[in-house]
Amino acid sequence: MKFTTNILVLLFAIQIGFAQTTDVTSEPVTTQVEEVAVVKKDTVKISYDKFKVDGVAGVVGEYLILESDINKFLSDIKNQGQAASEVTPCQVMGNLLESKLLAHQAVQDSLIVQDARVNGEVDQIIQRFSSQLGSEQKVVEFYKKDNMADLRAELFGIRKDIILSELMNDKIIETVDVTPDEVKTFFESIPEDQVPTVGVELEISRIVIEPKASEEEREKVIDRLKGFRSDILENGSSFATKAVLYTQDPGSRPEGGLMVIDRNTPLVKEFRDVAFSLQDGEISEPFETEFGFHIVYVEKTRGERKDIRHILLVPEIKEAQEEEAKDLVKLVRKRIIDGELTFEEAAKEFSDEEETKYDGGTLTIPQTGSRRFELTKVDPDIYSKIDDLEEGEVSLVFTDQTRTGQKQYLLYSVNNRLEEHKADYVNDYIKIKELALRQKQIKAIEKWQEEKIAETYIKINGENRDCDFVSNWLKK
């Protein structure tokens, strides 16, 4: 059976037994609207069967693929409630070869992965599995490790390789784009009986109101950061030590607040502006982002990269502020229902979600900018809040969490509902463009892969040599 590039979309989500998308008992949390792989709840059965270890299945550059890697992946597919027959060992082997080739070339191209980022992801994985299995010790036992240190070390290596392969993949396609003419040609090349059907689509708006820390709590945090800064500058105290002891950023805490950044590092604007305004050896005054208050120290500049350290402190939000925000969102809802304000006007005046408030609370798909969400691809948590809303109706008040863990209150409304239809070039241009772009990106990846296979040391062992790969992994 032949297969093409990236046929297993779960590969990077699960990746050898450490699924970030696995959901056993978690409660929904609203974050950003994006397309996600949905794992059906209450269908995950955790198996404690031992994984078979048969040695080396293949080699790509300096990377080994073990038979146990394939078996672990297949086991995870089964644990996620999918039929084992849907994914074959050869498909898993092909995707592992692809990911290892990407990671290998990322190392050759000197792509940088910050240890702080990897450690942060490892922390999140362990926390997620601990909540599902009951404790960190049960996670250690599940993965048959002697201790947490050994588990963290293995997780670190796995996550780092995944991030490297993702960075390399992004580098390959970063300059790939499609022109309107290419989109039109792509659409016209689709046979009439194969024109895709667009499912039911919704245009959704929301108002987000977040409790605000009191001015007293904000000043307390600012004064504490100023104290850290003075102690470091005047008394020679260690910024790294203070970060380890006090920062509330779990991702950088183990490294003493260390981050290696460049202009392409995904950072919030306020943080980026401060970090790149400082010279080596300078420490910023306290400044605020959506995550809290920071001070930043530039340790060293190396060309386009900076080694920086930062300390994050988050002002405490007390129950009184939470009740105040809850009362406000109830009042806003009443004013909309009574006709005093439209939903759009209320969002512009009261919503705390900067990305949507100035557009009347309208949500967009980050990857495309489209306002139209396919019903089957709406975030499950959002879907549960809007599935029974009539067009123009205002939802009840919902309580969720921000991505920083703070409480927030939300109202939703469905602006427009478009029924299922055949894709139309004019009305569905964004979706058609996305398909055309994806096709062009896949071709770019396949071309890159063909070139790199030819120049990279690759060896495939045992029964894996019988797989009918599309790419020339066997170098025949």
N, C-alpha and C positions, 0 to 999 in steps of 0.2 A: 504493500500500500504506500503510495507516494504522498508526501505532504509538503507544504510550502512554508516560507519564512514566518516565524512567530505564530504557528497554528495554535499553540497552547497559551492562551492569554493569561492563564493563571500561573504561568511559570515564575514570573517575578513576584507574584503575590504570595505563593506558597514556598517555592524554592527550597527544596530538600528538607522538608519537615518543619519549617518555621513559618507557618502561614500568618501573615498580618491580617488577612481578611476573615479568618476563622471566627465564627460567632456562635458560642454555645449558650450563654446566658446573659449576654450584655443587653443593657437598656439603650434605646436609641438616643443619639445626641445629634442635634442639628449643627452642621458646620457650613461648608460651602456647597453650592449646588454643582455637581459634576457627575459624569457618567461613571458608575461603579459596577463592579461585579457583585451580584446579589447572591448571598449564600442563604438558603432557606433555613429558617430558625427551627430548632428542636429536631433536626435531622442528623446532627453530627454525633456519631458514636465513636468514642475514643477507644482505640485498640492498643493493648499493651504487648501485642505480638512482637517478638524480636525481629529486627531487620536482618536480612541475609547479607553477609559480606563475602563477596566472591573475588575480590581483588580489583585490578585496574581494567575498566572497560575501554578507556581511551585516553589519549594525551593530546593536548592542544598547547603548543609552546611549552611554558613551564607549569601548565595547569593539568591536574589529573582529574579524570572522571571515574569514580568507583562504581562497581555494580551496585553497591549499597545505596549510592545516590539515586540510581534509577528506581530501586525497590522502595526507598523512602518516599520518593515522589509519587509513585503509584499508590502507596499506602495512604498518603495524604489525600489523593484524589478520592479514594474509597471513603476515608473518614469524613470528607466533605459532602458525602451523600451522592456522589456521581457513580454511575455504573463503570466498573473497571474496563468493560469492553469498549467504552467510548475513547479510551486513550491507550495506545499500545506502547510497549517498551521501546520500539524503534522511534516513535514520535518523541518520547521523552529524551532518548539519546540524541536525536537530531537537534532538539531545542537546547540541550545541555552543551552540545558542540558549538552552537551559535553563540550562546551566552559566554562560554569560555573564550571563544575567538575574540569577541568584543572586549572582554576584560583584559585579555592578553595584549591586544593592540592599544588599549587605553594606557597600559603600563608603558608600552613602547613609545607612545606619544606624550608621555609625562603628564597625563591628566591627574589632577590632584583631588584626593578625597580626604576631607578633614576627619581626623580621629574623633573630634568632638561630635560631628554629625553622626558617625557610625555608632558611637557610644550612646547617643541619644536615642537612636532607633532600637538598639539592643535593649535599653531600659524600657522602651514602650512595649517591645515584644514580651519581655519577661513579666511586666506588669499585667499585660493582657492575658497571658497564659496562667499567671498566678491567680487572677480573679476567676478564671474558668475552671482550673483544677483544684483551687483551694488554698495553695501556699506555694512559695518558691521551692520548698523542698520537694513537693510533688512534681514540679516541673523538672527538677534535676533528676528525679527517679524516672519520670516518663521518658526522658531522653538518655537514660542509662549512663549518666555521668557520675563521677565520684563526688563532685562538689560544684558549687555555683561558679567558682572561678574557671573551672574547665568548660562549663557550659557557656559562660560569657565569652571565653576565648574562641570557641567554635562559632558561636553566633557572630562574633566580630568579623571573623574571616569570611563567613557566608555573606553577611550584609555588605561588607566592603567590596566583594567581588560583584555583587548585584549592582551596587551604585556605580562601580567602574564601567560595567557593561552598559548601564543606562546612559552614562555620560558619553561613552563612545557612540552609542546609537544616536544620541542627540546631535553629536558633532557631525555625523555622516549626513544627517538630513537638515541641518540648520540653515543651509542656503537653498534648499529645495523649495520652490514655489510654483504656482500655476497662474497663467495669464487667463483673462476672460475667454480668449479664443481657445485656449487649451480646454477650459471647462466646457465650452460649447461643443468642441470636437468630441470630448469624452462622452457627453450626454447623447450626442447624435449617433455615437458608435454603439450604443446599447440597443439591442433588438427590441422591437415594440413589445413583444411578449415577455421581455425580461426587465422592463422598466420597473424599478423598485417601488413598492407601495410604502407610503408614509403613514404610520399609525396615527392614532388620535393624538393631537398636540394641544398643549395648554400654554397660555401666557399667564404667569403667576407674579403677584406682587406681595411684598411683606413689609411690615413695620417692626423694627427691632428696638426695644427700649432696655437699656442696661442700667443697673444700679451704679451710682457714682460714689466713690470714696469721699468721705468728708474732707474739708479743707485741712482740718487738724491732722488727719491720717496722712494726707499727701505731704504736708509740711514735715511731719515726723520722718517720713522716708527720705525726703530731700536733705534734711539736716543730717541724717545718718550717713548718706552717701558723701556729703560734704566733709563729714568727719573722717571717713575712710580716706578721702582724697588728701586732706591735710596731713593725716598720719603718714601717708606714703611719701608725700613731697617733703614734709618737714622733718620727719623722724626716720625716714628710710625703711618703713615697713614694706613688707612684700605684698604687691598687688595680687600675685598668684595665690598666696596663702589666704588672703582675705576673701578671694573669690571662692576657694574651696570651702571656707568656713561659712560664708554668708550669702553667696549668690543664690537666687531662686530659679536659675536656669539649669535644669537637670542635665541638659545636653553638654554644656561646657564645664560644669562643676568639676568633674574628675580631672580635667586638664588645666585646672586653675583659671577658668574663664577663657582659655585660649581659643581663638578662631583664626583660620587662615582665609583671607578674603581677597577677591579682586572685583572688577567692575561688573562681572557677570554673576557674582554670588547673589542668590535670592535673599535680599534683605529689605525690611520695610524702609521707606524713603528717609524717615527721620534718622534712623540708625546709620544708613549709608552716608547721608550728608555729613554727619558728625565724624564718622570714622575716617572719611577721605579728606576732611578739612584739617586734621591734626598732623603734626610732624612727629618724627621718631622721638620717643621719650616724653611726649605730651600726654596729659590726662585731661579729659573733658570735664566741664562742669556737669552736674546732673541734668539729664534731659529725659523727656517723656516720649514713649511710643505706646501702641495699643497693648503692649505686654506689661508695662509698668515704667519705672524710672531706672535709668542706667548711668554708669560712668564708664568711659572707654579709655583704654591706655594703648597707644601704638608702640609696640615693642620693637618692630623692625620692618623696614620697607625693602622688598626685594623685587625690583623692576615694577611689574604691574600688580604684584601681590603685596599684601600687608599681613604681618603677624600681629594680631591685636588681642587684648584681653578685656573682658567686660564683667561688670557686676550688675545684676538685675535685682531690684527690690520691688515688691508689689504691695501697694497700700491695701490695708485690710478694709473690706467692705462689710459693714455691720448690718444687723437685722433691720435697723431703722431705715437705712438707705434702700434695702431690698423692698420693704413695705411701701416706701415712697414711690419707687419705680412701678411696683405692681398696681398701686392706686392710679398712677398716671396712665398706664396702658388701658386700664378699664375705662377711664374717663375718655380717652381718645376713641376707643371702640364705640362708646355711647354717642359721642358727637358725630361719628360717621353714620351710624344707624339712624340718628335723628335728623340727618341731612344738613347739619351745620357745616360739615367739611366733607369733601370727597376723600377717598382713600389716598389718591395722589397728593392732595394738599396736606393731609395729615402726615404722610411719609416725609414730605419736604420739611415740615415744621418740627416734627417730633422724633423721627427715626434716628437712631445712633449708628446705623449701618452706612458708613461713608460711601461704599461702593454702589449703593442703590438709592439712597434718599433723594439725590438730586434728579433722579429719573423717576420720581414718584413711587419708589419702592420696587420697580420692575426688576425681576431677576433675569440674568443672562447666562448662557453657557460660556464659561471662561475660554474654552478652546476655540470657539467660533464667533462669539459675540451675538449669537442668535438669541431671540427672546422666546422662541418656541421650543418647548420641552416635549419630547415624545412621552406619552403617558407611561409606557413600559420602562422608560429609562429615568423617570423622575426618582430622585433620592427617596428610598423607602420611608424614611422618617418624615420627609415633607409630604409624600403621597398620603400617608395616614392622616395628615391634617387637612388636606384639601380634596380628598376623593369624593366626599359627599356635598361639596359646595356647589351651589348654583352660580352661574355667571354673575359677577357683581356682588355676591354675598360676602359678608365679613365673617371670618372664623371666630371661634372662641379664643380666649387668651391661653397661650401655651407657654410652659416654662421649659427652657433648655439651658445649655451651657455654651459659652464662647469657646474658641479654640485654646484660650488660656485657662479654661476651667472655671470662669466666673459665670454666675447665674445671669440669665437674660429672659425677657418676656417678649412674645411674638404674636402678631396678628397676620393672617393670610387672606388673600382674595384672589379669585380666578378672574382675570380680565377678559379672556377670550378662550373659546374652545373650538378647535378645528377638527372635523371628523376625518376618519381614514380616507386616503385618496391616493391615486397614482401620482408619482412625483412629477411636478411641473417645473420646467426650466426657469420660469420667471419667479413664481411664488416660492419655490424650494431651492433657489439658487445657492444659498449657503450650504445646504446639505449636499447638493450635487458637487459644489466646489470641494467640500471636505472629502468626498469619495474620490474625486479626481486627484486631489493632493495626496491622499493616502496611497493610491495606486502608483503615483510617481515616486513617492518615498520608498515604497516597497521595492520598486525597480532599482532605485539608487542603492539601497541596502544589499540587494542581490548582486549588483555589479561589484560593489565594494567587497562583499563576501567572496565572490569568485576570485578576485584579485588577491585577497589576503590568504585564501586557502592555498593558492599556488606557491606563495612565498613563506608559509609558516610550517613548522614541523608539526605534523599531525599523524597519529597512529591510532588505529581502531582494532580492538582485540576480540577474539572469540566469536560468539554468535552475532555480535553487533555488526560484523562484516557482511552478514547476510541481509541487512536492512536495505531497502530500496530507496536510498536518499535521492532527493532532487539535486541537491548541491553535491559537488564532487569531493566529498569528504574522504573517499577511498582513493582519490587521485588516480583513477583508472585512465 
